[in-house]
Amino acid sequence: MANLQKIYSDIDFTFIRKPGTNDVALSYDAQAVTRSIRNLILTNPFERLWNPGFGTNLGALLFENISPISADLIESEIKLLLRNYEKRATLADLVVTPQPEKNSYSVYLSYYLENATIPTTVTLLLERNR
């Protein structure tokens, strides 16, 4: 019996061409899911034309006072986003740390892909943009 393994793929946002076919290259498995998670977190509501609820309200939270309470709100927004829009990742750990001296939040996220035994980690620095 063949061992079937799910392979997740997305378009590679570097838009590098494949040498033989001149098609856009793809990213696979953990790299594809990691890029998808980053895009989800950095997308604001109403940026997607026919899906206004897609994304997070982190832009508004980043302009609040930097505190553990705001960090908890950011953490719950990210958990809700992953539960609703990224079914390929099973959340293992999520830590949002406020960094008041830098006016930012450090996000450490680890997740499991289906049938994976080692978690994949994503680190982000969320800061205010104007």
N, C-alpha and C positions, 0 to 999 in steps of 0.2 A: 504494500500500500504506500502510495506516495505521500511524503510529508508536505502538505500544502501550507505555505506561510503567507500571511497577508503582507503585501508591500504597499505602503502608503507613498504617494507621490504627489508633488505639487510643482508648479513652474518655478524654476530657479530665478530669483529676482535680480540676479546679476545679468541676466539675458545673454549669457554666453551661448554661442552657436555650437552645435555638435559638428565635429569636423566632416563626417561623411554625408550628412543629410541637410545641413544648414538649418535644422529645426532648433527651437529654443531648448536648452538643456533642462533636465528635471532634477529636483532634489528628492531623495527617498527617505523613508522611515523616520528616524529620530530628527534628522535635519529638517525634513518637511514639516513635521509636527511642531518643532521648536520655532521655526519661522512663522507658522500659522499662529502660535500662541502670542508671539511678539506683535504680530499684526493685529490680533484681536485686542490685546491690551492697549495698544496705541491708537485704536480707532475710536473716534468720538461718535456719540449718537447723532443721527441724521446725516452722516457722511455717506452712507450707502443709500442710493436713490430710492429703491423700492423696499428697503428694509430699515426703517427709521429706528427701531429698537436695538439694532445691532451695534455692538461696541460698549464702551464703559464711560461712566461719567467721571473719570479720573481727572480730567481737566479742571473741573470745578473743585474737586477735593484737594488738588495741589495748591490752590490759592487760599485754602484754609490755614489756620495756624498749624505749624508742624508739631504734632504731638502723638503720643501713643493712641489716643482716641481716633485721630485721623488715619493712623496706620491700620487700626482695626477695621475701619470703614473701607479702606482700600483693599485690604485682605478679603473682606466679604464680597466686594464687587468683583474681584478677580475669581474667587471661587464660583460665584454665580455665573460669570461669563464662561468659565471652562465647563461647568455642568451643562449649560445650555447650548454652547456652540462648538465645543471641541470634544467629540465623543471618542476620538482615537486615544486620548490621554486619560489615564487614571491618576488623579492627584495623590502624591505620596506626602509631600511636605510643602508648606508655603509660609515664609517668614517675611514680613514687611518691617523694616527697621527705619525709624525716622532719623534723619541726619540734619539737625537744625543748623549746624555750622555751615553746611553746604546748601541749605534750602532745598533738600531733596529727600527721597526715600529710596532705600536699597531694597530690592525685591529678590529673594532667593526662592526659586520654585523647583521642585523635583517631581517627576511624573514617571509612570510606567507605561510603556506601550503594551498592547495585548501580547501575551505570552513572553514578555521580557522579564528577566530575573534581575537585571541591573537597572536602577533608575537613571533617567536622563535629567540633567540639571540645566536650568535657565537662570541667568542673573541679569537684572535690569536696574538701571538707575532712572528713577522717575523724577523729573524736575520741571519747574514752571517754564512754559514757553509763552511768548507774546507774539 
